[in-house]
Amino acid sequence: MLRTKTKISIILPVHNATKTIMPCLDAILAQINDLPHAQIIVVDNGKNGNLKQKLAHLSVIVLEKTAMSSAAYARNEGAKYQFADILVFVDSDVVLEKNCIQRLIEPIINQDCHATIGNYSTNVEQLNFAQKYKQLYIHNVYKRQKKLLKNYFWTAISAIDANIFHSVGGFDTSFPGASGEDHELGIRLTAKDYVVHRIDKAFGLHLHEYTIPKIIANDLKKGIGVLKNAFDKKVALTDHSHVSKLDILAVFGACLAPLLVIISIVLNSIVLVGMAIAVLVLWAFCKSPLLQLFRQSQGLVFMFRTLPLMLVLEWVRAICVIYGIVGKVLYSIRPTNAEKEIVTKPFPQIQEQKVLTKSE
């Protein structure tokens, strides 16, 4: 177990999370006994009832910050409450597994990197179908990534050197709700040559109450945000953890196959039907790691149940791409060259900060 005198702030932005905040906090409290200089900062960002009273029996700091309904704003407010050496961000609907915090902060303490992210667990037995799908999908996305991340950060389970977080201005609070502010911060960290690592076995269980419509709506919102960040910051789309070359090919295949089927019906062509089947096989190949994870974790029945949802979500991603490209074209022809200004605020009370030496 890691023991350290490093000052750590564990920050939870809490918005409409009355059902999940207690298991989230219980898991954090259970693993900070060996971190005597750690403090838990709960940022009440609205729709939580009397959260301060509910948590009065716990050793946590509750900040009531409702000026903006924004995860970026809430995290920034928590980060500047008191000086810390390392900031740990945990979403209020995530239950961390044993030793997760220690695994996140150890590489930063050892100066192996400047920031870290964890992953969702494959322990999903207590979840419904939609929750299982989403959590296993996210797990697969991050598991396949290299240790060194480029132009990416993820705040559901993460840590960052506090000096560096403050030096880059924190999160951009122009992002409403939770809609890509962490991805945008990752782009700025890479631009400054700071190093972000993916950490194995830093796991958490995601308790968000997903339904299939909510997954579709979430993927649409997040997908548009990914495209916008990539275009605005002029970074490669494939730097994003959710967008590999195989993912792009899968979206193309999922859109081409039904198109071929429709044309084959109109033209009464068996050849086009065969081509559609071949394209679907190609799509399944692109998705084979995820399908294998579904099978290993939940069995063949669950795996086959996910196929229609997976195809629908590929079409959602195609819509995001079209929306992003059209938006980029329209933006480029506007009669102004003004670029978006990052909405961040200084942290004047933070003193004697020492930025770590950047890794080569």
N, C-alpha and C positions, 0 to 999 in steps of 0.2 A: 504494500500500500504506500502510495506517495505521501510523504510528509514534507511540508514546505512552509516557510514564513511569508511567502508571496501573498500579497493582498489581492483577493479575488472578489469580484462582484458578480453574482449570478442574477441575471436580469430577466424577468418574466413580463412581457406586455400582455395585459389581461383585458379582453373585450368580450363580453357576453360569454363568459367561461365558468359560470357557477357550477356546472356539472363536472368539470374536469380539473379545476384548480386544486382541490384537495389531494387527489391521487398524484398529481404532478408535484406538489410540494412535499408530500410524504416521501416520494422517491428521492427527491433532492436532499431532504433532511437526513435520510438514512445513510447517505454516502459522503457527508462532509465532516464526520467526526475527526478525521485526520487532517482537516483543513481549518485550523483554529482561526485563521485570518480571513475566512470567507464570510461574506454577508449575502443574504438573499433579498433582492429588491423587487417587490411586486408593484408594477405600475398599473393602477386602476384606470383603464382607458374608456370606461363607460359600460353601461348595461350589465353591471355585476351586483346590483343590490347594494347592501351595506357591507362591502367587502372588508373594510378595515375592522369592523366589529366581528365579522365571521372569522378573521384570521388573528384576532387579538391574543389568542392563547399560544400562538406560534412565535418562534424567534425569527421574525421576518419584518422588513421595513415595507410599509405600504405607502406609496405615493399616489395621490389623487390628481391625475393629469388628463383632463378631458377637453382641453382647448382645441384639440384636433382629434378626429377619429382615424388614427393612423398608427400602424405598427412601427413605422420609422420614427415618428415623433415620440411614441412611448419608449422605445428603446433608447433614443437619444437622451430623454429626460432621466431615465434610470442610470445611464452611463455617466452623467455629469453630477449625480447626487453627491457622491463622495469619491475621493481619489482611490483608484485601484490599479494594480499592476496588470491584471488580466481581467477582461470582461468575458463572461460566459453567457450566451444567449440561449434560452430554452423557451419554446412555445408553450403556452399554458394548457394545451391539450396533449402534451407529450409526457409520457411516464418513462423516465430514464432507467435503463438497466444498470446493474451493479458495476461500479468503477467507471462509469461513463465520463464523469467530470474529470477524474484523474487522468484518464486516457486523452482527453481533449487538451488539458493544460500542460501535461508533461513535455511534449515537444516544444512548446513555447518557452517554458522555463529553461529547457536545455538549449534554447536558441537554434533549434533545427529548422524552425519556420516562424512566421509571424502570426499566422491564423490557422485554425483547424475547423473541419466540419465532421460530423458523425454520419449516422445513417439510421433508417428505420429498421426495426427488428423483423425477423421472419416468424416470430412468435405471435400468431394472429388468431388463435383458436377462439378467443372470446368475442371476435368482431363479426359483423354481418358481411354479406357477400360483397357489397360495394366497398366497405372498409378494407376487407381482405385484399380485394383487387388493387386498390389504390396503394396500400402499404407495401405489398409485394412488388408492385410496379416501381415504386420509388426505390425500394431496396435494390432492385436489379439495376436501375439507372446509376446509382452511386457505386455499387459494387464493381461495375465494369470500368469505372474511371481509373486513370492512373493516379498515383499518389500525389503528384504535383498538379494542382489545378490552375488553369489559366483563365482569366477574365470571369471568375465565378466565385460566389460565396453563398452560403445557405444558412439561414438563421434559426431553423427549427431546433437544431442541435449543433452548437458551434462555440468557438472561443477565439479571441483576438487580443493581441497586445494592446493595452489601453492607450499607451502613448501614440501608437500608430493610428488607432481608431480616431483619436482626437485630432491628430495632425492632418488627417485627410478630411476632417469636417463631419465625421459621423455619417448617418444615413440621410439621403435626400428626402426631405419631408414633403416634397410635392407629390409623392406617390400616395394615392388614397388607399385606405385599408391596408391590406397586405397584397401588393401587386407588382413585385419585381424590384423593390428597393434593395434587397440583398444582392441580387444579380448585378445591379448597377454599382453597388459598392465594390463587388469583386472586380469589376472592370477598372475602377479607379485604383484598387490595390495593385493590380498587375501593371497598370500604367506607371506606378511609382516603384516598380520592381520589388514589391513585397511578395513574400512566399506564402501560399495557402496550401495546406496538405489535407488530403482525405485520410481519416483515421479508421483503421480496421477495428471492429468490435466496440466502437463507441455507439451503442445502440439505444433506441428508445421506441416505445409503443405509441402509435398515434391514435388518439381517441376521438378524433373529429367525426362527427355524425354524418358520414357521407351516405348519399343515395345516388343512384345512377344519374338522375337529372342534375344533381349537385356536382358530380364528377364532370359531366359534359360542360356545365356552365363554368366550372373552375378551370378546366383545360382551355376553354375558349378565351377566358380573361387572361390567364397566365401566358397562353401562346401568343396572343397579341402583344403582351408586354415584352416577351422575349424578342420578338421581331423588332419592336420599337427600340429597345435598348441596343440591339445589335446594329441597327441602322443609324441611330443617333450617335453612337460612340464609335462607329466605323470599325467594329471588331468582327471576326469570323463567327458566323452563326453556329458552327460546329464546336466552338469553344464552350458553348453551353452544355451542361451535363446531360440534358434531355435530347440533344440533337447530334446524333452521330451520322455518318454517311449511310449506314444501314437503315437508320430511322428515316432519312430522306427517301431512300429507295423504297422503303415500306409504304410510305405515304403515296408515292407515285403508283406503286403496284395496287394498293387498295382502291385508288381512284380509277385506274385503267381497267381493272377486271370487270366491274359492273358496266362500264361504258362499252366494253367489248361484248358483253352479254346482250345489252340493249340493241347494239348494231347487228348482232348475229340474229336476233329475233326479227328485226326489220328486213334483213337480207336473206333470212333463212339459210344461214351459213354454218355448217358444222365446223369448218376450219376456225372460225372466230370463237366458237365455243371452246375448242381445244386450246386456243391461245389464251382465253380467259382462265381456264384451269391451270395452264402453265404459269400464268402471272400470279395466281393465288398460291401456287406452290412456292414461287419465288418469295412472295410476301411472308409465308409461313417460315421459310428459311431465315429471313431477316429477323423474325420474331422468335426464333427457336430458343435462345437463352431464356427469354421471359416465359415462354410456354413450358420449358423444362422446369423452371422454378415453380410455376403453378402446379405442375404434376407432382414434383417432389414434395412440395409443402402441403397441398390440399387434395391431390389425387386427380385421376383422369376426368371424372365428372365435372369437377370445378374447372379444370383446364378448358374443356369443351364449352362450358357455360360462359367463359370469358370471351370466346371468339366473336360473337356479334358485337359486344361492347367494344372490343379492340378495333374492329373495322369502323364502327361509328366514330371512334375517337381519332382514327386516321383521317376521316373526312373532316372532322373538326379542325385538325391540324392543317389540312389543305385550305380550309376557309381562312384560318389565321394567316397563312402565307399570302393568299390573294389579298386579304385586307391590308396586310403589312406592305405589300408591293404597291398597291393602289395608293395607300396613304403616303408612301415614300415619294411616289411620282407627283402627287398633288402638292406635297410639301416643297418639293424641289422647284415647282413652278411659281411658288408664291413670290411676290415682289419684295422680299426681305431676306437678309442674310443673318438676321439675329438668331443666335443659338440659345437653346434653353439654359437658363442659369440654375445651377444646383442650389436648392434651398436648404442650406445648412446654417447652423448658428455656432458661434465660437463658444469655447468652454473656459471662460476667464478664471474660474476658481481653481483649475487644474494647474499646479505649479511643480517645478523641478522635475519635469518629464525628461526622460532620457530615451531616445529612440534606439532600438536595438540595431546592431550592425546587420546590414542586409546580407542574406545568403547569396553565394555565388551561384 
